[in-house]
Amino acid sequence: MSFKNTFIRHDRSPEVTAWIEEERAEQEERFATIVKAMEELNPEREKWYQEFFDRVTTLGFNQDGDLKVKISPRDLPVRPAGRTNQVIWKYGVDGE
């Protein structure tokens, strides 16, 4: 027996199946709204990233108590080419 396959077959009435489909459609619609809102925030989010990087390189961050450590610009993370921010809402890979 595979531990990955956790599907349990349930007998559902047509009313329950229709309700589940209605709920799924509503969730897809809510998700599309959230994705749209998050994508509209991308320019502002880029500004937030830059402000954070500026703060940790000039002021530093709290390492322990009153001890602050500055991060050198060469140690800042670099976004991989072609990668965008995304909203994640599903567990696992589609089709699993």
CYANA upper distance limits for C-alpha pairs under 8 A (distance plus 0.5 A):
 12 ARG  CA     16 VAL  CA      6.56
 12 ARG  CA     17 THR  CA      6.78
 13 SER  CA     17 THR  CA      6.78
 14 PRO  CA     18 ALA  CA      6.57
 15 GLU  CA     19 TRP  CA      6.67
 16 VAL  CA     20 ILE  CA      6.62
 17 THR  CA     21 GLU  CA      6.72
 18 ALA  CA     22 GLU  CA      6.65
 19 TRP  CA     23 GLU  CA      6.66
 20 ILE  CA     24 ARG  CA      6.59
 21 GLU  CA     25 ALA  CA      6.68
 22 GLU  CA     26 GLU  CA      6.77
 23 GLU  CA     27 GLN  CA      6.66
 24 ARG  CA     28 GLU  CA      6.70
 25 ALA  CA     29 GLU  CA      6.77
 26 GLU  CA     30 ARG  CA      6.71
 27 GLN  CA     31 PHE  CA      6.50
 28 GLU  CA     32 ALA  CA      6.67
 29 GLU  CA     33 THR  CA      6.88
 30 ARG  CA     34 ILE  CA      6.79
 31 PHE  CA     35 VAL  CA      6.60
 31 PHE  CA     89 TRP  CA      8.37
 32 ALA  CA     36 LYS  CA      6.66
 33 THR  CA     37 ALA  CA      6.77
 34 ILE  CA     38 MET  CA      6.60
 34 ILE  CA     87 VAL  CA      8.48
 35 VAL  CA     39 GLU  CA      6.57
 35 VAL  CA     86 GLN  CA      8.29
 35 VAL  CA     87 VAL  CA      6.64
 36 LYS  CA     40 GLU  CA      6.74
 37 ALA  CA     41 LEU  CA      7.00
 38 MET  CA     42 ASN  CA      7.25
 38 MET  CA     86 GLN  CA      8.47
 38 MET  CA     87 VAL  CA      7.87
 41 LEU  CA     45 ARG  CA      6.38
 42 ASN  CA     46 GLU  CA      6.66
 42 ASN  CA     85 ASN  CA      8.13
 43 PRO  CA     47 LYS  CA      7.08
 44 GLU  CA     48 TRP  CA      6.84
 45 ARG  CA     49 TYR  CA      6.73
 46 GLU  CA     50 GLN  CA      6.83
 47 LYS  CA     51 GLU  CA      6.64
 48 TRP  CA     52 PHE  CA      6.62
 49 TYR  CA     53 PHE  CA      6.72
 50 GLN  CA     54 ASP  CA      6.57
 51 GLU  CA     55 ARG  CA      6.68
 52 PHE  CA     56 VAL  CA      6.80
 53 PHE  CA     57 THR  CA      6.64
 53 PHE  CA     76 LEU  CA      7.80
 54 ASP  CA     58 THR  CA      6.57
 55 ARG  CA     59 LEU  CA      5.83
 55 ARG  CA     60 GLY  CA      6.83
 56 VAL  CA     60 GLY  CA      4.58
 56 VAL  CA     61 PHE  CA      6.22
 56 VAL  CA     70 LYS  CA      6.34
 56 VAL  CA     71 ILE  CA      6.31
 57 THR  CA     70 LYS  CA      5.77
 57 THR  CA     71 ILE  CA      5.33
 57 THR  CA     72 SER  CA      6.28
 57 THR  CA     73 PRO  CA      6.90
 58 THR  CA     70 LYS  CA      7.00
 58 THR  CA     71 ILE  CA      8.44
 59 LEU  CA     68 LYS  CA      8.32
 59 LEU  CA     70 LYS  CA      6.86
 60 GLY  CA     68 LYS  CA      6.10
 60 GLY  CA     69 VAL  CA      5.36
 60 GLY  CA     70 LYS  CA      4.32
 60 GLY  CA     71 ILE  CA      6.82
 61 PHE  CA     68 LYS  CA      5.66
 61 PHE  CA     69 VAL  CA      6.00
 61 PHE  CA     70 LYS  CA      7.03
 62 ASN  CA     66 ASP  CA      7.26
 62 ASN  CA     67 LEU  CA      6.42
 62 ASN  CA     68 LYS  CA      5.05
 62 ASN  CA     69 VAL  CA      7.08
 63 GLN  CA     67 LEU  CA      6.18
 63 GLN  CA     68 LYS  CA      6.07
 63 GLN  CA     69 VAL  CA      6.83
 64 ASP  CA     68 LYS  CA      7.83
 71 ILE  CA     75 ASP  CA      7.02
 71 ILE  CA     76 LEU  CA      7.74
 72 SER  CA     76 LEU  CA      7.52
 79 ARG  CA     83 ARG  CA      7.49
 90 LYS  CA     94 ASP  CA      8.48
 92 GLY  CA     96 GLU  CA      7.49
